[in-house]
Amino acid sequence: MLIHISLLSRLMPQPRVDVGALLTDIAITRASGERVSRDTQLEALRACISEGVSGPVLYRVWEEALIDGLLPADLDSETRAALDGRVPPEAASSGADLLPVQEEEEPAPLLSAALEPLWVRPSGSVREYDCTRPEGLSAAWEAVAAGDAPVLFRGVGRRWAALRSWTLPSLARSLARGMVRVSPGPAVMFCRESHPLVRSGEFEPPSRILSMRGAEFVHRLRRGRGGAPPLLYGDEERALAPPSLMADVDFGFLPEAPPGGYASVLGRLWVRGAKRMLLWPAGLLRALRPYADDHPLARRLQLPLTGPRPADAELAAAGDACLEAQLRPGDVLFFPARWAHHTEATAPEGERAGGARGAAAGAAQDEAREDEASWSLGFRTDGQFLM
């Protein structure tokens, strides 16, 4: 009789779940600094699947669930099947933690990988404004309103607590899990891993996203494999910033929050470390040979920036027609839509004669300093922040 009732309940129409309200409740819980329960995360995933929400939304719900500690092993077979091919795999295929990582009293130096030099000769520098003064901040916003070129807000975040409080140990404590983009070397190219050619094995992606614990990530920054299973390890990390860390960043300089669904012109907010960005205007995109929209590397450029300088004078001139921005902690960079950009981590001031470094690394030959790890934030259109 119990079996009969159970079967009937499955055949009966199930009440529809208000996915929007459920996701809003989850966002409020996370913003308050609390972790969302496993059952609530599972309910949200099942609701998204049953209501046929878009792939990007489903991906983002799973991304937040990972941060709160949900693992593939926690999913029922139906949910796991719906996520297959849409979400990154675990760094360990079993979903188990790779290493018993513990905070070290004397952390090992950060690993380093030298970047290949670029042949590009920037034509100029990005306009920058001293935003430590009110008049400089006003002038910077006027320049952003013009919408015709990148604008560097120099020092706008100089008083952020994050500039002092964000360390690798605090990351390991605050981030249960995150998505890590990995590549074979220090240069990384983003790839659409959900593309049919990638999923079928016909196209070998230059980078992949894996999920791992925050402590595991920090350990690999310092120890490399250290006996752990090998990963394609690269220089670009993209994890949702935990609310506990975001409390140390003040966005009071923004006149208004970026509207949902809008590709914000706010590129990055630098918190730790130094970076260099090169930016090309939208009018040069064709000359830079972007991949087709249906390619796994869509929105990336085919023109290599390393190696020998192109013999084609017109092509070389297009590469040189970029603007350069040297970014330090507390700086914010805005740039218009459809501007191409290249980012690389550089040595801290006073060490730049040594050249550029991999973005996830400091110099192994130098004495390890916590500020050698580069941290930046980017707005995402759903109101979250990428770290």
Secondary structure, 3 states (H helix, E strand, C coil): CHHHHHHHHHHCCCCCCCHHHHHHHHHHHHHCCCCCCHHHHHHHHHHHHHCCCCHHHHHHHHHHHHHCCCCHHHCCHHHHHHHCCCCCCECCCCCCCCCCCCCCCCCCCCCCCECCCECCCCCEECEEEECCCHHHHHHHHHHHHHCCCCEEEECCCCCCCHHHHCCHHHHHHHCCEEEEEECCCCCCCCCCCCCHHHHHCCCCCCCEEEEEEHHHHHHHHHHCCCCCCCCCCCCEECCECCHHHHCCCCCCCCCCCCCCCCCCCEEEEEEECEEEEEEECHHHCCCCCECCCCCCCCCCECCCCECCCCCCHHHHHHHHCCEEEEECCCCEEECCCCCEEEEEEECCCCCHHHCEECCCCCCCCCCCCHHHCCEEEEECCCCCEEC
